[in-house]
């Protein structure tokens, strides 16, 4: 439920970037375009950090309020046990959403499509490994084992997306340098 309740808060960053970035990215390569994209990226990452911190604030409140939703101490302990993993997941969620929107706004669809194709195979595969380990008695499956997979998925996405945004920005700035060199 944490995903459905808290993810939409930062998802708006992706949607906003998809709205604003194309107007900048569609201009021909120039120094002013490269600097406008750079400022936009920095601002979206600032907003992503703030949203991630706000969401983490809500996550950190889970142990304070989990007793209001159930009187079963085992359930409360189980829910509270995943709070550190949720913190790890959500602290970077704003940056992940911002960078995804920045990539979509620059129409880097091939890269995103390939990455999501990999994820649509890798994440279920890892979940099935957890299930099979539980069914064979190798180790129990619990919320922690599932959230460890989600955390790894999120961390991989944020590193990959932010790295790709940085790579595209370097290309944009290199194009601007080439375009501003006077021809002889």
Number of C-alpha atoms within 10 A of each C-alpha: 6 11 10 8 9 18 17 11 16 25 19 16 25 23 17 16 23 20 14 14 21 16 11 16 18 12 11 12 18 18 18 13 18 24 15 15 21 18 12 17 21 12 13 23 20 15 17 26 20 16 22 26 18 18 23 22 14 14 21 16 12 16 15 10 12 16 16 9 9 11 10 9 11 10 14 18 13 13 16 20 14 18 19 14 17 22 20 18 23 28 22 24 28 31 28 29 29 32 29 27 27 31 23 21 23 20 16 16 12 10 14 17 11 11 14 13 11 11 15 11 10 13 15 12 12 14 16 12 13 19 18 15 14 14 12 9 10 10 13 13 17 13 11 17 15 15 17 16 17 19 18 15 15 18 19 13 22 22 15 17 24 21 13 19 22 15 11 15 17 14 13 21 20 16 16 19 15 14 14 12 8 7 6 3
